[in-house]
Amino acid sequence: MANLLEIENLTVELMSHRGIVYALSAVDDVTFTIEKGKTLGVVGESGCGKSMTAKSILRLHNPQRSRMRGSIRFEGKELLTLSNREIEKMRGTDISMIFQDPMTSLNPLMTIGGQIADMYRFHTGASNKEAMEKAQEMLAKVGIEPAAKRCRQYPFELSGGMQQRVMIAMAIACAPKLLIADEPTTALDVTIQAQILELLQQLSQDMGMSILLITHNFGVVAETCQRTSVMYAGKVVETGETRELLRSARHPYSRALIRSIPGGGARGSRLETIPGSPPALFEPPASCMFAPRCPYADETCRTGYPAMADCGDGHLAACFKPLTEEVSAHV
C-alpha cells in the first residue's frame, strides 16, 4: 500500500537564551511512514518529542525560535519547502489535528455549532446555512445527539468526552486524509477513553483516513494501531507492527514501557517502573540516550549511539544489545 506520509531524518532544533536545544522537547533524526488508511502510534514518555514531531508536520513551531531539517513528504509533496500560504491551506483540509485537552482548544464564548461552522466556512467558503448544516452533520457523525440542540450549547455544558467528540467533529469536517491525534484520551476516564478510540477507528474505516496517534500508553496503541514507533529523547528507538512489538520488543526502553502497563508482563507479575529520568535538554549524552537508565547497558552503550537495525519483517530497533526473549504481554 502506498505511503501517505513519509518523514525522513527530521531534526527540530529549539532556540533559547542558552542556545540550541537538541533533545527531548526537540526531535533528532526521526524517520517513519504512514500508509493510506492506516493508523501509526507514536509512544514514549512525556518530553520524548512525540508532540514536537506531530506539530512539525503542520509546521506549527515558531519559525523565530526553531529550525527544522530533513524531509516531511505528504502524498509526495515536500512540506518543509512550502510557503506559509500553501501550508495554511493544508491545515484543516488535507491534514487535521486534535489535542489533549479540548477545553483549552474550544472557545468558551461561542456555541459548539458556531465554532464548527466558522471553521468550515473558513476552509470551504460555504454559506452560513451550509456551514451550520455541516456542523449538525458532523456532530451526528461523532455520536452527539440531538445534533441541532447540541449546536446551540456552549463547551462548559458538555462533558470532557463530549468536548473531545466536538474536537473530532471539527477536525474531520473537511474530510482530511490524515488526522493527527495528540494524546486525545489522556484527560478522560477509562470508559470514555475506549469510546473515543473506537470512534477514531470507525472514522478511519468509513473515511479511508490515516491517523497518527500520539500517546504515552502502549495499551492505547495495542487497541488501535497497525504499526507503532517508540520515541525516547527525541529519537525513534524502535518501530514495527504493533502486535510484534508487544510480543517481542527488542529495545530495552520499549520493553520497559510495555511492562509498566497492566498486562504488560507475565500473568501475576507486578507493574514495573523505569528508574531515573530522561536526559537534560542542554546536556544530552554523546552515546545511547537510554544507557543511564538501561539495566543491560555496558561500555559500548556509553561510548556510542547505535544505528537503527533490521530485526526482520519491517521491525527496526536502535540498540547495541537487542533483546530476544518474548515479552509475554497480555495487553
C-alpha positions in Angstrom: 0.0 0.0 0.0 1.3 3.5 -0.9 2.5 5.8 1.9 0.5 8.9 2.6 3.2 10.5 4.9 6.9 10.0 4.9 9.2 11.6 7.5 12.9 11.1 6.9 15.8 12.3 9.1 13.7 15.0 10.7 15.5 17.2 13.2 13.9 20.1 15.1 16.2 22.5 16.9 14.7 24.8 19.5 16.4 28.1 20.3 16.6 29.5 23.8 18.6 32.1 25.8 21.1 29.3 26.5 21.5 28.3 22.8 20.1 25.4 20.8 18.2 22.5 22.5 18.5 19.2 20.6 17.0 16.6 22.8 13.7 15.7 24.5 11.4 18.6 23.6 13.3 18.7 20.2 13.4 16.0 17.6 16.6 14.3 16.2 16.8 12.3 13.0 13.3 10.9 13.2 12.1 8.6 10.3 8.8 6.9 9.9 5.9 6.4 7.4 2.1 6.2 7.5 0.3 4.2 4.9 -3.0 5.4 3.4 -5.9 4.4 5.6 -3.7 3.0 8.4 -3.0 4.2 11.9 0.5 4.7 13.3 1.1 5.0 17.0 4.0 7.1 18.4 4.7 6.1 22.0 7.0 7.4 24.7 7.2 9.3 28.0 6.3 12.9 28.3 9.0 15.1 26.7 10.3 12.5 24.3 9.5 14.6 21.2 6.2 13.0 20.2 4.1 16.2 20.0 7.1 18.1 18.6 7.2 15.7 15.7 3.4 16.0 15.2 3.5 19.8 15.2 6.4 19.7 12.7 4.1 18.1 10.1 1.9 21.1 10.1 4.8 23.5 10.8 3.3 24.8 13.9 6.6 25.8 15.5 7.6 29.4 15.9 10.0 30.0 13.0 11.8 32.6 15.0 12.6 30.1 17.8 13.1 26.8 15.9 14.8 25.3 12.9 13.8 22.1 11.0 15.9 19.9 8.8 15.2 16.7 7.0 12.1 15.8 4.9 8.3 15.6 5.5 6.5 14.4 2.4 2.7 14.3 2.1 1.5 12.5 -1.0 5.0 13.0 -2.4 4.9 16.8 -1.7 7.7 18.2 0.4 6.0 20.2 3.3 9.1 21.9 4.7 9.7 23.9 1.5 6.0 25.0 1.0 5.2 28.7 1.5 3.3 29.8 4.6 0.2 30.3 2.5 0.5 26.8 1.0 0.9 25.1 4.3 -2.0 27.1 5.8 -4.3 25.8 3.0 -3.5 22.2 4.0 -4.2 22.7 7.7 -7.7 21.5 8.5 -8.3 20.3 5.0 -5.7 17.7 4.0 -4.3 17.3 7.5 -6.1 18.0 10.7 -5.1 17.8 14.4 -6.8 17.3 17.7 -5.2 18.0 21.0 -5.1 16.5 24.5 -7.4 19.0 26.3 -10.4 20.1 24.4 -11.4 22.7 27.0 -8.3 24.7 26.1 -9.0 24.4 22.3 -12.7 25.3 22.3 -13.8 28.9 22.6 -15.9 29.2 25.8 -17.7 32.3 24.4 -19.0 30.6 21.2 -21.6 27.8 20.7 -20.4 24.4 19.6 -22.2 24.7 16.3 -20.8 28.2 15.7 -17.2 27.0 16.1 -17.6 24.1 13.7 -19.4 26.3 11.2 -16.8 29.0 11.4 -14.0 26.6 10.7 -15.9 25.0 7.8 -16.7 28.4 6.3 -13.1 29.5 6.5 -11.8 26.4 4.6 -14.6 26.0 2.1 -16.3 29.4 1.6 -19.7 27.8 2.4 -22.7 30.0 3.3 -23.8 30.3 6.9 -26.7 27.9 6.3 -24.5 25.3 4.7 -21.9 25.6 7.4 -24.4 25.2 10.2 -25.9 22.1 8.4 -22.4 20.7 8.2 -21.9 21.3 11.9 -25.0 19.3 12.7 -24.0 16.6 10.3 -20.6 16.3 11.9 -21.9 16.2 15.5 -24.3 13.4 14.5 -21.4 11.6 12.8 -19.4 11.5 16.1 -22.4 10.4 18.1 -23.6 13.7 19.6 -27.3 13.8 19.5 -29.7 15.6 19.2 -27.3 17.5 16.9 -29.5 20.6 16.4 -29.8 21.1 20.2 -26.1 20.5 20.9 -25.1 23.0 18.2 -26.7 25.7 20.4 -24.8 24.7 23.6 -21.5 26.1 24.9 -18.4 24.0 25.8 -19.0 24.2 29.5 -22.4 22.4 29.1 -20.7 19.3 27.7 -18.7 16.6 29.5 -15.0 16.1 28.7 -15.8 13.1 26.4 -18.4 15.2 24.5 -16.0 18.1 24.2 -13.4 15.7 22.6 -16.0 14.4 20.2 -16.7 18.0 19.2 -13.0 18.5 18.5 -13.0 15.3 16.4 -16.1 16.6 14.5 -14.3 19.9 13.8 -11.2 18.1 12.7 -12.9 15.8 10.2 -15.4 18.3 8.8 -13.3 18.9 5.7 -12.6 15.2 5.2 -8.8 15.2 5.8 -6.6 12.5 4.6 -4.5 12.5 7.7 -5.7 13.1 11.3 -3.1 13.8 14.0 -4.4 12.9 17.4 -2.1 14.2 20.1 -2.9 12.4 23.4 -6.7 12.6 22.6 -7.8 10.4 25.6 -5.3 11.4 28.4 -7.8 13.7 30.2 -10.7 11.1 30.0 -11.7 8.2 32.2 -11.1 4.7 31.0 -14.7 4.1 29.7 -14.8 7.3 27.7 -11.3 6.7 26.5 -12.4 3.4 25.0 -15.3 5.1 23.3 -13.1 7.8 21.7 -10.6 5.3 20.4 -13.4 3.2 19.0 -14.8 6.3 17.3 -11.4 7.1 15.7 -11.1 3.6 14.4 -14.6 3.7 12.9 -14.0 7.1 11.3 -10.7 5.8 9.8 -12.5 2.9 8.2 -15.5 4.9 7.0 -13.5 7.8 5.5 -10.3 5.9 4.5 -8.4 8.3 6.7 -4.9 7.8 8.1 -4.3 8.6 11.7 -1.1 9.5 13.6 -1.9 8.7 17.2 0.4 10.2 19.9 0.3 8.6 23.3 2.4 7.6 26.3 0.3 4.4 26.8 1.2 1.2 25.0 -2.3 -0.1 25.9 -3.9 2.5 23.7 -1.8 1.6 20.6 -2.5 -2.1 21.2 -6.2 -1.5 20.5 -6.0 0.9 17.6 -2.7 1.0 15.7 -1.4 -1.3 13.0 2.2 0.0 13.4 4.0 1.7 16.3 7.1 3.8 16.7 8.7 4.2 20.1 10.4 7.6 20.8 13.0 8.4 23.5 14.9 11.6 24.0 13.8 12.9 20.6 14.8 9.8 18.6 12.8 6.8 17.3 14.4 3.8 19.0 12.1 1.1 17.7 9.4 0.7 15.1 7.4 -2.2 13.7 4.0 -4.0 13.6 2.2 -3.3 16.9 1.5 -6.9 17.6 5.1 -7.8 17.0 6.3 -5.1 19.3 4.0 -6.2 22.1 5.2 -9.8 21.7 8.9 -9.2 21.1 10.1 -5.7 21.7 13.8 -5.5 21.0 14.8 -2.2 22.7 15.0 -2.2 26.5 13.0 1.1 26.6 10.2 -0.4 24.6 10.2 -3.4 26.8 10.1 -1.3 30.0 7.2 0.8 28.6 5.2 -2.4 27.9 5.9 -3.9 31.4 4.8 -0.7 33.1 1.2 -1.1 31.9 -1.4 -3.7 33.3 -1.0 -6.9 31.5 2.4 -5.9 30.1 4.3 -8.7 31.8 3.8 -12.3 32.8 0.5 -13.1 34.5 0.5 -12.2 38.2 3.7 -10.1 37.9 4.0 -6.7 39.5 3.9 -3.5 37.4 7.5 -2.3 36.7 8.8 1.2 36.8 11.6 2.8 34.7 14.3 4.1 37.1 15.8 7.5 36.6 14.7 10.2 34.2 15.3 11.3 30.6 18.5 13.2 29.8 18.6 17.0 30.4 17.7 19.2 27.4 21.0 21.1 27.4 23.3 18.1 28.2 22.3 15.2 26.0 24.8 12.3 26.3 27.0 11.6 23.3 26.0 7.9 23.5 22.9 5.9 23.7 20.4 8.2 25.3 18.8 5.4 27.3 22.1 3.9 28.6 22.0 5.7 32.0 18.6 4.0 32.8 19.1 0.7 31.0 19.8 -2.5 33.0 21.6 -4.1 30.1 23.9 -1.2 29.2 27.7 -1.8 29.0 30.7 0.3 28.0 29.7 0.1 24.3 26.4 1.7 25.1 28.0 4.5 27.0 30.5 5.5 24.2 28.5 5.5 21.0 24.9 5.7 19.6 23.5 2.6 17.9 22.2 2.7 14.3 18.7 1.5 13.5 19.0 -2.2 12.6 16.5 -4.5 10.8 15.2 -7.2 13.1 13.1 -8.8 10.3 9.7 -8.2 8.7 10.0 -4.4 9.0 10.8 -4.5 12.7 13.6 -2.0 13.4 15.5 -1.2 16.6 18.4 1.0 17.6 20.2 -0.9 20.3 23.7 -2.4 20.7 22.2 -5.3 22.8 18.7 -6.0 21.3 16.6 -8.3 23.5 15.5 -11.6 22.1 13.1 -13.2 24.6 9.4 -12.6 24.2 7.6 -10.1 26.4 4.6 -12.3 27.5 2.3 -9.3 27.4 -1.4 -9.7 27.7 -2.5 -6.2 26.7 
